[in-house]
Amino acid sequence: MDLQNYLESMGTKAKNASRILSFEKSENKNLALKKMSQALIENKDILITENKKDIDKAKLDGMKESLIDRLLLTEKRIVDMADSLIQIASLKDPIGEITSMWKNSDDLTIGKKRVPLGVIAIIYESRPNVTVDAAGLCIKSGNSVILKGGKEAINSNLAIAKVLNQAINDILPKGTINYVNSTEREAVNILLKLNKYIDVVIPRGGASLINFVVNNSTVPVIETGVGNCHVYVDEYANLSMAEDIIINAKTQRPGVCNAIETILIHEKIAKKILPSLSKKLIDKNVEIRGCNKTQVIIPCTLACEEDYKNEFLDLILAVKIVDSLDHALNHIYKYSTKHSEAIITENYSNSQRFLNEVDAAAVYVNASTRFTDGFAFGFGGEIGISTQKLHARGPMGLNELTSSKYVIYGNGQIRK
């Protein structure tokens, strides 16, 4: 296969489709989303069969269980994917919205209007649900999409893309949803240079993928984040609540970016919470790596510097005992990837300091970081969770997939 010609041809189709999609009626976009949802349910057996090929290969290659879980499609997950498309269809269409309007001194009426970004390329790993979320959100926001999933999910993603395209074939322009069927790394290199066709690239995956895209793309990049997420258990915490939140944030799905990797515990309550908490964590097969003070209270592996830097994406948890809120804030400032951070406290002043001083896309008081998710936030899904500050931050829903243009009404004005 001539990858350059293949991807340029795909880029041309996506660009042509984006022109039509930019003014497509909401009714047609919503109909397409509903047809896509229906098609996923009707083809669930095919999708599970294709997914099994990827799962079997992953097990043969020795992939970690937490990463296999990210790759796995079950009937419930397919239903959830289908439901997310229905939710996206039910959301207000952002395209064409006038977000502000005013008159200037020359009596011009100036408005700011939402418009699509154009062609969005998504480069991602492991999770087949990204194929559905990305396609659905891009369609609703009037964008065409080029999808490049990882080789570990190639069978799943190709099957999903085929099902989605068949569903919209008679509703939206060809080139609306495009899937790169090559697993060669060179395909990514070429995509990152297709400025003529692609308006923005969004990488979604581990640190190595994100860094590669950021460092090699000539197309503008929206950086989605690695999640080295923390929970700080304050001296004024409800300890039962803290245990429940930590167990949920670490063990519900350890292989996702909003799972916690480190807990910080105030020294005044460390002896009260750690024995009980560590037992519950061990019962969930969590390996604990703690500081010297932690080792005095519970048996655990001694944590090293790398443990506080790492996104484990596994049943491994770093623990550090701190002597103050300031100590916790300094630790988070040093090691956070600015994704999701949480404090457990009943002290209002401490909660407000944490909210104000922690620099992250999502900052929680008394809740699990697992809620940093487009579906949980009511966006119907997400393209990714942006940890940068320019153009979007946090879970990226419909509004984050738009740009703006100014529309100006005059009555013959000329500038003097």
C-alpha positions as CSV (number, residue, x, y, z in Angstrom):
1,M,0.0,0.0,0.0
2,D,1.2,3.5,-0.9
3,L,0.5,5.1,2.5
4,Q,1.1,8.6,1.4
5,N,-1.5,8.4,-1.5
6,Y,-3.9,6.4,0.7
7,L,-3.9,9.0,3.5
8,E,-4.0,12.0,1.2
9,S,-7.0,10.5,-0.6
10,M,-8.6,10.0,2.8
11,G,-7.8,13.5,3.7
12,T,-9.4,14.8,0.5
13,K,-12.6,12.9,1.2
14,A,-12.7,14.1,4.8
15,K,-12.1,17.7,3.8
16,N,-14.8,17.6,1.2
17,A,-17.2,16.0,3.7
18,S,-16.4,18.7,6.3
19,R,-17.5,21.4,4.0
20,I,-21.0,19.9,3.8
21,L,-21.1,18.9,7.4
22,S,-20.4,22.5,8.5
23,F,-23.9,23.5,7.5
24,E,-25.7,20.1,7.8
25,K,-29.1,20.3,9.4
26,S,-29.3,19.1,13.0
27,E,-32.1,16.7,12.1
28,N,-29.9,14.8,9.7
29,K,-27.0,14.7,12.2
30,N,-29.3,13.4,14.9
31,L,-30.8,10.8,12.5
32,A,-27.4,9.6,11.7
33,L,-26.5,9.2,15.4
34,K,-29.6,7.3,16.1
35,K,-29.0,5.0,13.1
36,M,-25.4,4.4,14.3
37,S,-26.7,3.5,17.8
38,Q,-29.2,1.1,16.3
39,A,-26.5,-0.5,14.1
40,L,-24.2,-1.1,17.1
41,I,-26.9,-3.1,18.9
42,E,-27.9,-5.0,15.8
43,N,-24.3,-6.0,15.1
44,K,-23.2,-6.6,18.6
45,D,-22.4,-10.3,18.0
46,I,-20.1,-9.4,15.1
47,L,-18.4,-6.8,17.1
48,I,-17.8,-9.2,20.0
49,T,-16.5,-11.8,17.6
50,E,-14.0,-9.4,16.1
51,N,-13.0,-8.0,19.5
52,K,-12.2,-11.6,20.7
53,K,-9.5,-11.7,18.0
54,D,-7.9,-8.7,19.6
55,I,-8.3,-10.0,23.1
56,D,-6.8,-13.4,22.2
57,K,-3.8,-11.6,20.6
58,A,-3.4,-9.4,23.6
59,K,-3.3,-12.3,26.0
60,L,-0.8,-14.1,23.8
61,D,1.4,-11.0,23.8
62,G,1.3,-10.9,27.6
63,M,-0.7,-7.6,27.9
64,K,-1.5,-6.5,31.4
65,E,-5.0,-7.4,32.7
66,S,-5.8,-3.7,33.3
67,L,-5.0,-2.9,29.6
68,I,-6.9,-5.9,28.4
69,D,-9.9,-4.6,30.3
70,R,-9.6,-1.3,28.3
71,L,-9.7,-3.3,25.1
72,L,-12.6,-5.6,26.0
73,L,-16.0,-5.3,24.4
74,T,-18.9,-6.8,26.2
75,E,-22.6,-6.7,25.4
76,K,-23.1,-4.1,28.2
77,R,-20.2,-1.9,26.9
78,I,-21.7,-2.0,23.4
79,V,-25.1,-1.0,24.8
80,D,-23.4,1.8,26.7
81,M,-21.7,2.9,23.5
82,A,-25.0,2.9,21.7
83,D,-26.6,4.9,24.5
84,S,-23.9,7.5,24.4
85,L,-24.8,8.2,20.7
86,I,-28.5,8.7,21.7
87,Q,-27.4,11.1,24.5
88,I,-25.3,13.0,22.0
89,A,-28.2,13.2,19.6
90,S,-30.3,14.7,22.5
91,L,-27.9,17.5,23.2
92,K,-28.2,21.0,21.8
93,D,-26.4,21.4,18.5
94,P,-23.7,24.0,19.1
95,I,-23.1,24.9,15.5
96,G,-24.5,28.3,14.4
97,E,-25.0,29.5,18.0
98,I,-24.4,33.2,18.4
99,T,-22.5,33.4,21.7
100,S,-22.4,37.2,21.9
101,M,-23.5,40.2,19.8
102,W,-23.0,43.9,20.1
103,K,-22.9,47.2,18.2
104,N,-19.6,49.1,17.8
105,S,-19.1,52.9,17.4
106,D,-19.6,52.6,13.7
107,D,-23.0,51.1,14.2
108,L,-21.9,47.7,12.9
109,T,-23.7,44.7,14.5
110,I,-21.0,42.2,15.4
111,G,-21.7,38.6,16.4
112,K,-19.6,35.7,17.5
113,K,-20.8,32.4,16.0
114,R,-19.8,28.8,16.7
115,V,-18.5,26.8,13.7
116,P,-16.9,23.4,13.4
117,L,-13.1,22.9,13.5
118,G,-13.2,21.0,10.2
119,V,-11.3,17.8,9.9
120,I,-10.2,16.2,13.2
121,A,-7.7,13.3,13.3
122,I,-7.9,11.2,16.5
123,I,-4.9,8.9,17.2
124,Y,-5.6,6.6,20.1
125,E,-4.8,3.3,21.8
126,S,-6.6,0.2,23.0
127,R,-10.1,1.4,23.7
128,P,-12.7,0.6,21.0
129,N,-15.3,2.9,22.6
130,V,-13.2,5.9,21.5
131,T,-14.1,5.0,17.9
132,V,-17.8,5.5,18.7
133,D,-17.4,8.5,21.0
134,A,-15.2,10.3,18.5
135,A,-17.4,9.6,15.5
136,G,-20.5,10.7,17.4
137,L,-19.2,13.9,18.8
138,C,-17.5,14.9,15.6
139,I,-20.7,14.4,13.6
140,K,-22.9,16.3,16.0
141,S,-20.4,19.2,16.0
142,G,-20.2,19.3,12.2
143,N,-16.7,17.9,11.8
144,S,-15.5,15.0,9.7
145,V,-13.1,12.6,11.5
146,I,-10.0,10.5,10.6
147,L,-9.5,7.7,13.2
148,K,-6.2,5.9,13.8
149,G,-6.5,3.4,16.5
150,G,-3.7,1.1,17.9
151,K,-2.8,-2.2,16.3
152,E,-4.0,-4.0,19.5
153,A,-7.6,-3.1,18.6
154,I,-7.5,-3.2,14.8
155,N,-10.1,-5.9,14.4
156,S,-12.5,-4.3,16.8
157,N,-12.1,-0.8,15.4
158,L,-12.4,-1.8,11.7
159,A,-15.6,-3.6,12.5
160,I,-17.0,-0.7,14.5
161,A,-16.1,1.8,11.7
162,K,-17.7,-0.4,9.1
163,V,-20.9,-0.7,11.1
164,L,-21.1,3.1,11.7
165,N,-20.4,4.0,8.0
166,Q,-23.0,1.6,6.8
167,A,-25.5,3.2,9.2
168,I,-24.9,6.8,7.8
169,N,-24.3,5.9,4.2
170,D,-27.5,7.5,2.9
171,I,-27.7,10.4,5.4
172,L,-24.3,12.1,5.6
173,P,-21.5,12.7,3.0
174,K,-19.0,10.0,2.2
175,G,-15.8,10.8,4.1
176,T,-17.6,11.8,7.3
177,I,-16.1,8.8,9.2
178,N,-12.7,7.6,8.1
179,Y,-10.7,4.8,9.6
180,V,-7.0,4.2,8.8
181,N,-6.7,0.5,8.3
182,S,-2.9,0.4,8.4
183,T,-1.1,-0.6,11.6
184,E,2.2,0.8,10.4
185,R,3.8,3.5,12.5
186,E,4.6,5.4,9.3
187,A,0.8,6.1,8.9
188,V,1.0,8.2,12.1
189,N,4.0,10.1,10.8
190,I,2.2,10.9,7.5
191,L,-1.1,12.0,9.3
192,L,0.8,14.4,11.4
193,K,2.0,16.3,8.3
194,L,-1.3,16.5,6.4
195,N,-1.8,20.2,7.2
196,K,-3.6,20.6,3.8
197,Y,-6.4,18.4,4.9
198,I,-6.4,18.1,8.7
199,D,-7.3,21.0,11.0
200,V,-6.4,19.5,14.4
201,V,-4.9,16.3,15.8
202,I,-6.0,14.8,19.1
203,P,-3.8,12.1,20.6
204,R,-5.4,9.9,23.2
205,G,-3.3,7.3,25.0
206,G,-0.2,6.9,27.1
207,A,2.6,9.3,27.6
208,S,4.8,7.9,24.8
209,L,2.0,8.3,22.2
210,I,1.1,11.8,23.3
211,N,4.7,13.0,23.4
212,F,5.4,11.6,20.0
213,V,2.4,13.4,18.5
214,V,3.2,16.7,20.2
215,N,6.9,16.5,19.2
216,N,6.3,15.5,15.5
217,S,3.1,17.1,14.3
218,T,3.0,20.1,12.0
219,V,-0.8,20.0,12.4
220,P,-2.1,21.8,15.5
221,V,-2.5,19.4,18.5
222,I,-4.9,19.3,21.4
223,E,-3.0,17.4,24.1
224,T,-5.0,14.9,26.1
225,G,-3.5,14.0,29.3
226,V,-1.6,11.4,31.1
227,G,-3.3,10.9,34.5
228,N,-1.0,10.9,37.5
229,C,-4.0,11.7,39.8
230,H,-3.9,12.1,43.5
231,V,-6.3,12.0,46.5
232,Y,-5.3,14.0,49.6
233,V,-6.8,12.8,52.8
234,D,-6.9,15.9,55.0
235,E,-6.7,15.8,58.8
236,Y,-10.4,16.8,58.9
237,A,-11.5,14.0,56.5
238,N,-14.4,11.7,57.1
239,L,-12.3,8.5,57.1
240,S,-15.1,6.1,56.0
241,M,-15.8,8.4,53.0
242,A,-12.1,8.6,52.3
243,E,-11.7,4.8,52.2
244,D,-14.7,4.4,49.8
245,I,-13.4,7.1,47.5
246,I,-9.9,5.7,47.4
247,I,-11.0,2.2,46.7
248,N,-13.3,3.4,43.9
249,A,-10.8,5.7,42.4
250,K,-8.0,3.1,42.3
251,T,-9.8,-0.2,41.7
252,Q,-13.0,0.3,39.7
253,R,-11.0,0.6,36.4
254,P,-7.2,0.9,37.2
255,G,-6.2,1.1,33.6
256,V,-7.9,4.4,32.8
257,C,-6.4,7.9,33.0
258,N,-8.8,9.2,35.8
259,A,-7.8,6.4,38.2
260,I,-5.7,7.6,41.1
261,E,-2.0,6.7,41.3
262,T,-1.0,8.3,44.7
263,I,-2.7,9.0,48.0
264,L,-1.4,11.7,50.3
265,I,-2.4,11.3,54.0
266,H,-2.1,13.8,56.7
267,E,0.1,12.5,59.5
268,K,-2.5,13.2,62.2
269,I,-4.9,10.6,60.8
270,A,-2.5,8.2,59.1
271,K,-2.5,5.6,61.9
272,K,-6.3,5.8,62.0
273,I,-7.0,5.1,58.3
274,L,-4.0,3.2,56.9
275,P,-4.5,-0.2,58.6
276,S,-8.1,-0.5,57.6
277,L,-7.5,1.0,54.1
278,S,-4.5,-1.1,53.3
279,K,-6.4,-4.3,54.2
280,K,-9.2,-3.3,51.8
281,L,-6.7,-2.4,49.1
282,I,-4.8,-5.7,49.4
283,D,-8.2,-7.6,49.3
284,K,-8.6,-5.9,45.9
285,N,-5.1,-7.1,44.9
286,V,-3.5,-3.6,45.1
287,E,0.2,-3.4,45.6
288,I,1.1,-0.6,48.0
289,R,4.3,1.4,47.7
290,G,4.7,3.8,50.6
291,C,7.1,6.3,52.1
292,N,9.2,5.5,55.3
293,K,6.5,6.8,57.5
294,T,3.9,4.6,55.8
295,Q,6.2,1.5,56.3
296,V,6.1,2.2,60.1
297,I,2.3,1.8,60.1
298,I,1.7,-0.9,57.5
299,P,3.8,-3.5,55.7
300,C,4.5,-2.3,52.1
301,T,7.2,-1.8,49.5
302,L,9.3,1.3,49.9
303,A,8.3,3.9,47.3
304,C,11.0,5.5,45.2
305,E,10.9,8.8,43.3
306,E,9.7,7.1,40.1
307,D,6.6,5.8,41.9
308,Y,5.4,9.3,42.6
309,K,6.0,10.3,39.0
310,N,4.4,7.2,37.3
311,E,1.0,6.7,35.8
312,F,0.8,3.0,36.7
313,L,-2.5,2.1,34.9
314,D,-2.4,-0.9,37.1
315,L,-3.3,-2.2,40.6
316,I,-0.4,-0.3,42.2
317,L,-0.8,2.7,44.5
318,A,1.9,5.0,45.9
319,V,1.3,6.4,49.4
320,K,2.9,9.4,51.1
321,I,2.3,10.8,54.6
322,V,2.4,14.6,54.7
323,D,2.5,17.0,57.6
324,S,0.2,19.7,56.3
325,L,-2.1,20.8,53.5
326,D,0.8,22.9,52.1
327,H,3.0,19.7,52.0
328,A,0.2,18.0,50.0
329,L,-0.2,21.0,47.6
330,N,3.6,21.1,47.0
331,H,3.7,17.4,46.2
332,I,0.8,17.7,43.8
333,Y,2.4,20.7,42.2
334,K,5.6,18.8,41.6
335,Y,4.2,15.5,40.4
336,S,0.7,16.2,39.0
337,T,0.0,15.8,35.2
338,K,-2.8,18.4,35.7
339,H,-5.5,15.9,35.0
340,S,-7.7,15.2,38.1
341,E,-7.0,15.8,41.8
342,A,-9.1,15.3,44.9
343,I,-9.2,16.3,48.6
344,I,-11.2,14.5,51.2
345,T,-12.1,17.0,54.0
346,E,-14.9,18.4,56.1
347,N,-13.0,21.7,56.5
348,Y,-14.4,24.4,54.2
349,S,-11.3,26.6,54.2
350,N,-9.0,23.7,53.3
351,S,-11.4,22.6,50.5
352,Q,-11.4,26.1,49.0
353,R,-7.7,26.4,49.2
354,F,-7.4,23.0,47.4
355,L,-9.9,24.1,44.7
356,N,-8.1,27.4,44.2
357,E,-4.5,26.4,44.4
358,V,-4.4,23.0,42.5
359,D,-3.7,23.5,38.8
360,A,-5.6,20.7,37.1
361,A,-8.3,20.1,34.6
362,A,-10.7,18.7,37.2
363,V,-10.4,19.4,41.0
364,Y,-12.7,17.5,43.4
365,V,-13.8,17.9,47.0
366,N,-15.1,14.6,48.6
367,A,-15.6,12.7,45.3
368,S,-13.8,10.1,43.2
369,T,-11.6,11.3,40.3
370,R,-13.3,8.6,38.2
371,F,-16.0,11.1,37.4
372,T,-13.6,13.0,35.0
373,D,-15.4,11.7,32.0
374,G,-17.4,13.2,29.2
375,F,-20.3,10.8,29.7
376,A,-20.4,11.4,33.5
377,F,-20.3,15.2,32.9
378,G,-23.3,14.9,30.7
379,F,-21.5,15.4,27.4
380,G,-22.7,12.1,25.9
381,G,-19.1,11.0,25.6
382,E,-15.8,12.6,25.0
383,I,-13.0,13.0,22.5
384,G,-10.5,13.0,25.3
385,I,-9.5,14.8,28.5
386,S,-7.4,17.9,27.7
387,T,-4.8,18.8,30.2
388,Q,-3.6,21.9,28.3
389,K,-5.0,25.3,28.6
390,L,-5.4,26.4,25.0
391,H,-8.3,25.9,23.3
392,A,-9.9,23.3,25.6
393,R,-9.4,21.8,29.1
394,G,-11.0,18.8,30.8
395,P,-13.4,16.4,29.1
396,M,-13.9,17.5,25.6
397,G,-17.5,17.5,24.5
398,L,-19.3,19.2,21.7
399,N,-18.4,22.8,22.5
400,E,-14.7,22.0,22.6
401,L,-14.9,20.7,19.0
402,T,-15.9,24.0,17.7
403,S,-14.2,27.3,16.8
404,S,-15.8,30.6,16.1
405,K,-16.1,33.3,13.5
406,Y,-17.3,36.8,13.6
407,V,-20.4,37.8,11.6
408,I,-20.9,41.5,10.9
409,Y,-24.0,43.3,9.7
410,G,-23.7,46.8,8.3
411,N,-25.7,49.3,6.3
412,G,-23.1,50.7,4.0
413,Q,-20.4,51.6,6.5
414,I,-16.9,52.4,5.1
415,R,-13.8,52.9,7.3
416,K,-12.3,56.4,7.4
